[in-house]
């Protein structure tokens, strides 16, 4: 019974939080600094999802040059900065990861 109460409670809290933003949209105005800060949310979310996968090697933080995922991530980041093209980032990043994983010194 406790598990079901937690599930229903978490669902209600999530629903109310989302509904509040939908309800408030158009009824209130937010300051300009708030709207400017929302531009950074997608980048922060992507970084929070991607960086642990790049920097962790077998469950241990590995930020050395022996981590092929980290090097491929750096290369993909440079391509993103240089081109701004998501397809190019994916192709070059995955190609770099594939090439670096085949390279013998990392194994």
C-alpha positions as CSV (number, residue, x, y, z in Angstrom):
1,X,0.0,0.0,0.0
2,X,2.9,2.4,0.8
3,X,4.4,1.9,-2.6
4,X,1.1,2.8,-4.3
5,X,0.8,5.9,-2.2
6,X,4.3,7.0,-3.2
7,X,3.6,6.3,-6.9
8,X,0.3,8.2,-6.8
9,X,1.8,11.1,-4.8
10,X,4.8,11.4,-7.1
11,X,2.4,11.4,-10.1
12,X,0.2,14.1,-8.5
13,X,3.2,16.3,-7.7
14,X,4.5,16.0,-11.3
15,X,1.1,16.7,-12.7
16,X,0.6,19.8,-10.5
17,X,4.0,21.1,-11.4
18,X,3.5,20.8,-15.1
19,X,-0.1,22.1,-14.9
20,X,1.1,25.2,-13.0
21,X,3.4,26.2,-15.9
22,X,0.7,25.6,-18.4
23,X,-1.9,27.5,-16.4
24,X,0.5,30.4,-15.7
25,X,1.5,30.8,-19.3
26,X,-0.2,33.9,-20.5
27,X,-1.6,34.9,-17.1
28,X,1.7,36.2,-15.8
29,X,4.9,37.6,-17.3
30,X,8.3,36.6,-16.3
31,X,11.3,38.9,-16.2
32,X,13.6,39.2,-19.2
33,X,16.5,37.6,-17.4
34,X,14.3,34.5,-16.8
35,X,13.6,34.1,-20.5
36,X,17.2,34.6,-21.4
37,X,18.3,31.9,-18.9
38,X,15.9,29.4,-20.5
39,X,18.1,29.4,-23.6
40,X,20.7,27.4,-21.6
41,X,18.5,24.7,-20.4
42,X,18.9,22.3,-23.4
43,X,22.7,22.6,-23.3
44,X,22.7,21.9,-19.5
45,X,20.4,18.9,-19.9
46,X,22.5,17.4,-22.7
47,X,25.7,18.0,-20.7
48,X,24.2,16.3,-17.6
49,X,23.3,13.2,-19.7
50,X,26.3,13.0,-21.9
51,X,29.3,13.9,-19.7
52,X,29.0,11.1,-17.2
53,X,29.0,8.6,-20.1
54,X,32.1,10.2,-21.6
55,X,34.1,10.6,-18.4
56,X,33.2,7.3,-16.7
57,X,35.2,4.2,-17.7
58,X,34.0,1.0,-16.1
59,X,32.3,2.9,-13.3
60,X,35.4,4.9,-12.5
61,X,36.0,8.6,-13.4
62,X,38.7,8.5,-16.1
63,X,39.7,11.9,-17.5
64,X,43.0,10.8,-18.8
65,X,44.1,10.6,-22.5
66,X,43.7,6.8,-22.3
67,X,39.9,7.2,-22.4
68,X,38.8,7.0,-26.0
69,X,35.3,8.2,-25.2
70,X,36.7,11.4,-23.7
71,X,38.9,12.1,-26.7
72,X,36.1,11.4,-29.1
73,X,33.8,13.7,-27.0
74,X,36.4,16.5,-27.2
75,X,36.7,16.0,-31.0
76,X,32.9,16.0,-31.3
77,X,32.7,19.2,-29.1
78,X,35.2,20.9,-31.4
79,X,33.2,19.9,-34.5
80,X,30.0,21.3,-32.8
81,X,31.7,24.6,-32.0
82,X,33.2,24.9,-35.5
83,X,30.3,23.8,-37.6
84,X,27.1,24.0,-35.4
85,X,25.9,21.0,-37.4
86,X,24.4,18.2,-35.3
87,X,24.8,15.5,-38.1
88,X,28.5,16.4,-38.5
89,X,28.9,16.1,-34.7
90,X,27.3,12.7,-34.7
91,X,29.3,11.4,-37.7
92,X,32.6,12.7,-36.7
93,X,32.2,11.9,-33.0
94,X,31.2,8.3,-33.7
95,X,33.9,7.9,-36.3
96,X,36.5,9.2,-33.9
97,X,35.2,6.9,-31.2
98,X,35.4,3.9,-33.5
99,X,38.9,4.8,-34.7
100,X,40.2,5.4,-31.2
101,X,38.7,2.2,-29.8
102,X,40.5,0.2,-32.6
103,X,43.8,2.0,-31.8
104,X,45.8,-0.5,-29.8
105,X,47.3,1.7,-27.0
106,X,43.9,2.2,-25.4
107,X,43.4,-1.6,-24.8
